[in-house]
């Protein structure tokens, strides 16, 4: 899809007026994010996983900003697909993310979790023209140069255990097969959940075919089946190159992703320590994200720590950890830890009251 911009150029010397048209590419971004994030509990009991903050920003915000920064097109809209039990303020938060990119935000609800194709179909009104589909449980560093001869692109990464992923096979630079969670080895190129379609309406048609005919794979409507049907009809897909794939599936992986984001910020000379941070006999070992109005007393923070705003840390050592906002930590020695919002933690505790799914390791 293109947007025609009419320019009127007036040549004052020769008293002539010229009218010309510029064609600007228009791109839509579709973000399925309706999963409940059960592998990241207890942190997702009150906050949806895509809204969990990594280095001070929600995962989904980082994802959309990264995509928008890599695309050389105008973003017409961002469509977010959320779950029915998401908090009431979710739509407002997502609209603000779209607004920060100077584009329109659309929020739709997937009432039932019936698979990846079903999730994307909730954005059927946005499935027309060029679009990027990106599932909001992963961050990435990738080459986003789009092949004009291809009908689409699927970003992949080599993995040790491909049985947990949709995978692709290739030949001559094009994708020849899409296989959903193979039980026998066919490829180690795992689909990371980021796709480009030149014609979103073609994808919509294939997903409708799956839904209308109740065609499921492993009990769900799978995007890989729609992609395979498109390929069989002559659509050419190319694999996208991924430099780094940062998953946010469970606690350990999310902490690792937080560290990677901080390392990239350090490499790019981006300071993530707010100027309002108060240091009392304390030090920060970079890279770290330290939010507004944080107070550190007799403590060492870092490396690879995110600590949210309005938190206080006293007599503690913390490294390789992801800590949210308004947290109070005393007498702690923490590593590879993830702590939610409004938590009070005393490392010398003798009596505790802990909620469901809490883990002490």
Secondary structure, DSSP 8 states (H G I E B T S, - for coil): -EEEEEEEEEETTTTEEEEEEEEEEEEEEEEE-----GGGTTTTTTS-GGGSEETTEEHHHHHHHHHHHH--SEEEEEEEEEETTS-TTHHHHHHHHHHHTTSEEEEEEESS---HHHHHHTTGGG-SSSEEEE-TTEEEEE-----TT-SEEEEEEE-S-GGGSEEEEEETTEEEEEEES-SS-S-SEEEEEEEEES-HHHHHHHHHHHHHTT--BTTB--HHHHHHHHHHTT--EEEE-EEEEEE-SSHHHHHHHHHHHHHHHHHTT---B-TT-EEES-EEESSEEE-TT-EEES-EEESSEEE-TT-EEES-EEESEEE-SS-EEES-EEES-EE-TT-EEETT-S-----TT----
